[in-house]
Amino acid sequence: MTQPLPWSIDLTRIDGQHEQLSTYQGKVLLVVNVASQCGFTPQYAGLQALHQRFADRGLAILGFPCNQFGAQEPGDESAVLQFCESRYAVRFAMFAKTEVNGAEAHPLYRWLKQAAPGVLGTEGIKWNFTKFLVSRDGQTVKRFAPTDSPESMAEDIEALLEIRA
């Protein structure tokens, strides 16, 4: 069994503000590595729809722009934020550009990959829009492939929202 989610992990919002993951403790988390020039970029619309549908019930979507896959997130944070707000009216939490694989992988992603390995037990993230769904207590984690649409996760999200921490 994996260790529970370490809520003390430091995060940097896309506007440069610092916070701890504990800001989201008690919520169901959907953590996604995103990119603005990817074939899966239209998933922003589905993520925003999930945010609108479930945020009041305790879902927090955390978007982490990442440039590790095909250099599909080349802009700086202000360019990413402008793109997300103007193209998709994103209102869920967005964070600074983040490495998800390798020696510089963010501690949150190191934990997520260990807690929910991919196909055949591999930990590495293969592409943009890999999604991790985490229960309110930080114990249960489910990994979704980039090809899994946000809409296809609604039932799993709903089930976790029904469980009170």
C-alpha positions in Angstrom: 0.0 0.0 0.0 1.3 3.4 -0.9 1.7 6.2 1.7 -1.2 8.7 1.9 -0.9 11.9 -0.1 1.7 14.2 1.6 -0.4 17.3 2.0 2.7 19.4 2.9 3.8 19.5 -0.7 4.6 23.0 -1.9 2.8 24.3 -5.0 3.3 27.4 -7.1 0.2 28.9 -8.7 0.4 30.1 -12.3 0.5 33.7 -11.0 3.5 32.9 -8.8 1.7 32.7 -5.5 2.8 29.8 -3.2 0.6 27.5 -1.4 0.6 24.0 0.1 -1.3 21.1 -1.3 -3.1 21.1 2.1 -5.2 24.0 0.7 -7.1 21.2 -1.1 -7.2 18.7 1.8 -10.7 17.2 2.1 -11.5 17.7 -1.6 -11.5 15.1 -4.4 -8.6 16.1 -6.6 -8.2 15.7 -10.4 -4.6 16.4 -11.2 -3.8 16.9 -14.9 -0.6 17.8 -16.8 -1.8 20.1 -19.6 -0.4 21.7 -22.7 -1.8 24.4 -25.1 -0.5 23.0 -28.4 -1.5 19.3 -28.0 -4.0 17.2 -29.8 -5.7 16.8 -26.5 -5.8 20.5 -25.7 -9.6 20.6 -26.4 -10.0 18.6 -23.2 -9.7 21.9 -21.4 -13.4 22.4 -22.2 -14.3 19.1 -20.6 -12.2 19.8 -17.6 -13.9 23.2 -17.1 -17.3 21.5 -17.5 -16.3 19.1 -14.7 -15.2 22.0 -12.6 -18.5 23.8 -13.1 -20.5 20.6 -12.4 -18.7 19.4 -9.3 -16.6 22.2 -7.7 -19.5 23.1 -5.3 -19.6 19.4 -4.1 -15.8 19.3 -3.4 -13.9 18.6 -6.6 -10.7 20.5 -7.2 -9.1 20.3 -10.6 -5.4 21.1 -10.5 -3.8 21.9 -13.9 -0.1 21.7 -14.3 1.3 23.0 -17.7 4.1 20.8 -18.9 6.6 21.2 -21.8 8.1 17.7 -21.6 6.1 16.1 -24.4 6.8 17.4 -27.9 7.5 20.9 -26.5 3.7 21.5 -26.6 3.7 24.1 -23.9 6.4 26.5 -25.0 5.0 29.8 -23.5 5.6 31.2 -20.1 3.0 31.2 -17.4 1.3 34.4 -18.4 0.9 33.1 -22.0 -0.5 29.8 -20.7 -3.0 31.6 -18.4 -4.0 34.0 -21.2 -4.6 31.0 -23.6 -6.6 29.0 -21.0 -8.8 32.0 -20.0 -9.4 33.3 -23.5 -9.9 30.0 -25.3 -11.5 27.8 -22.7 -12.7 30.2 -19.9 -10.7 28.0 -17.4 -11.5 28.8 -13.8 -10.0 25.8 -12.1 -6.6 26.0 -10.3 -3.7 26.4 -12.7 -0.1 26.1 -11.6 3.4 27.1 -12.8 5.0 25.0 -15.6 6.0 21.7 -14.0 8.1 18.7 -14.8 6.3 15.4 -14.4 9.0 13.0 -15.3 12.8 12.7 -14.7 15.1 14.0 -12.0 13.3 17.3 -11.7 9.8 15.8 -11.5 7.6 17.7 -9.0 7.1 15.9 -5.7 3.3 15.7 -6.3 3.9 13.8 -9.6 6.5 11.6 -8.0 3.9 10.5 -5.5 1.1 10.2 -8.0 3.1 8.0 -10.4 4.1 5.7 -7.5 0.5 5.6 -6.1 -1.1 4.8 -9.5 1.3 3.3 -12.0 0.5 3.1 -15.6 0.2 0.2 -18.0 2.3 -2.8 -17.0 3.3 -1.0 -13.8 5.3 1.7 -15.5 5.4 5.0 -13.5 6.5 7.4 -16.2 3.8 9.7 -17.7 3.6 9.1 -21.4 2.0 12.3 -22.7 0.0 15.5 -21.9 -3.4 15.2 -20.3 -2.6 12.2 -18.1 -5.1 12.5 -15.3 -5.0 11.4 -11.6 -8.1 11.2 -9.5 -7.4 11.3 -5.7 -10.0 10.7 -2.9 -10.7 13.2 -0.2 -8.4 11.3 2.2 -5.6 11.1 -0.2 -5.6 7.3 -0.1 -7.3 6.2 -3.3 -5.8 7.2 -6.6 -6.9 6.3 -10.1 -4.9 7.1 -13.3 -6.5 8.0 -16.6 -4.8 8.0 -20.0 -4.6 11.1 -22.1 -7.2 9.5 -24.4 -9.7 9.3 -21.6 -12.0 12.3 -21.9 -12.9 14.3 -18.9 -16.6 13.4 -19.5 -15.7 9.7 -19.2 -14.5 10.3 -15.6 -17.7 11.9 -14.3 -19.0 8.6 -12.8 -15.7 8.0 -10.9 -15.7 11.6 -9.7 -19.3 11.3 -8.5 -18.5 8.1 -6.6 -15.6 9.8 -4.7 -17.7 12.9 -4.0 -20.3 10.7 -2.3 -17.6 9.5 0.2 -17.1 11.9 3.1 -13.7 12.1 4.7 
